[in-house]
């Protein structure tokens, strides 16, 4: 290889950030809250426990505003622009902080100069998400995407033995949502609901929880329920429970887009419960994820 054609560490980091941003852009371009949380969970997917550990440690929430995400980003960016005169740390500064600083500055200058307004803010948050979870994880994430696209259908490595794969057992789940009354106009109890309509409810939810049917039954008993939903105003909060026959991958998800991503692509749910909640009541919602 021609030594002159070899890219610097900073250039490689710059290219890495650009690729990650392009992968996430469609997901976050219209998102107003929880952008940094979305990036962290997305890069670490399916390891949600590791993502949750990082978010808890840094106080990153799925309802954090864009401005608060930018404050976190600014604090972390500052780390790469502080020179430490201590001689014992010169090697660390030269070998680790300076290359990352170079990549970050170049990415903002070269790639970021083509972005405007909100997109530039999103780019900065994505870069910080990359720094938080680690460059190695980002590389693994891109390699995983490349491999999935090559095989065309997210195929998994076959076991070494020749025994046939075990048949997947459907795991029923209960998706519990609290949404404004205005978005349940066409939702009917004991009727099927399409995946596209479930996604719309998730997008408009104030609280959400995906759990086992048994836990959902217990939650129902704790809710402070009010009058018939037909008579309430559009601003009131409505509890909607949707039973999904095969939704094991949805259980416990704490980020709306990940929850939607794991919905059965060719299935539907059944609306089993609809109820108006008493005004400002949060009884029974303690374990829900709040948007």
Secondary structure, DSSP 8 states (H G I E B T S, - for coil): --GGGS--HHHHHHHHHHHHHHHHHHHHTT--B-HHHHHHHHHHTT-HHHHHHHHHHHT--TT-BHHHHHHHHHHHHHHTT-----GGGHHHIIIIIHHHHHHHHHIIIIIGGG--THHHHHHHHHHHHHHHH-HHHHHHHHHHHHHHHHHSS------SS-S---------EEEEEEEEGGG-TT--TTSEEEHHHHHHHHHTEEEEEEE-HHHHHHHHHH--B-S-GGGS-TTSEEEEEEEESS-GGGTT--SHHHHHHTS-TT-EEEEEEEEEB-TT--TT-TTSEE-
